[in-house]
Amino acid sequence: MRRPLVCGNWKMHNDLRGSLSLVKSLLLRLDPVWLDKVDVAVAPVFLHLSPVGKLLEGTPILLCAQDVFWEREGAFTGEVSPYMLRDVGCSLCIVGHSERRSYFGETDEGVNRKVKALISEGITPIICVGETLEEREAGRVFDVVGSQLDGALKNVECCTGNEFVIAYEPVWAIGTGRVATPEEAQEVHSFIRSRLEAMYGGVAREVRILYGGSVKPDNFASLISQEDIDGALVGGASLKSDAFSEIVKIAALEGC
Ligand code: PGA
């Protein structure tokens, strides 16, 4: 069975005090009973990984980075490596987020290099895929998502189902308040699972596929109850401890 994962992507929000107080408030609100059933992670900005990680020590909440560079070290001004993420306690890292693809020119090839570098450092990549509104309206959802998956996973092995996580995030649903319907999301999640099955066989049934895009406490139950939706990558609602805790609770009650 797949254990649900709920990851809060804080994006470029919070000063240090804000990040620390958000973690403290989450630690008070998250019921250990839910945490027995759900993996929970938070992804602050790079600068806050280390202090946030210190507060999370000894708790089941996982530390996640929002991006990474694929080299281990060297003359790469401004970049951070998988080894450095590991060193401050990260166990997960988001790659290929649509904001990185559209604002910073991230390509499938770059995503693939990051995925391999993370896996070899023992960090689980959360690989984001998703179509724009124009692509959806042109009937190209499966083409776009399929080729993002093929690109990201080129020469990547998958033996256990825990090597990587996929996040389906339709670009038109991110930060817009316009969530995909459970049926729209499930259709793409099931397509992703069959693509993974074609690549990796039965182990694909163990890979977690998260939904992301305007997830809120009031729309999450119907999403997580879909067969191939195994959790969420949460942006806006992860910045409020009450909303994020409620989403974790729903995953614990309704999840797979
Ligand atoms: P949102 O962001 O929940 O604010 O739509 C999701 C994401 O970008 O991961």
Boltz pocket constraint, residues with backbone or C-beta under 6 A from the ligand:
constraints:
  - pocket:
      binder: B
      contacts: [[A, 9], [A, 169], [A, 173], [A, 174], [A, 175], [A, 176], [A, 177], [A, 212], [A, 213], [A, 214], [A, 215], [A, 233], [A, 234], [A, 235], [A, 236], [A, 237]]
      max_distance: 6.0
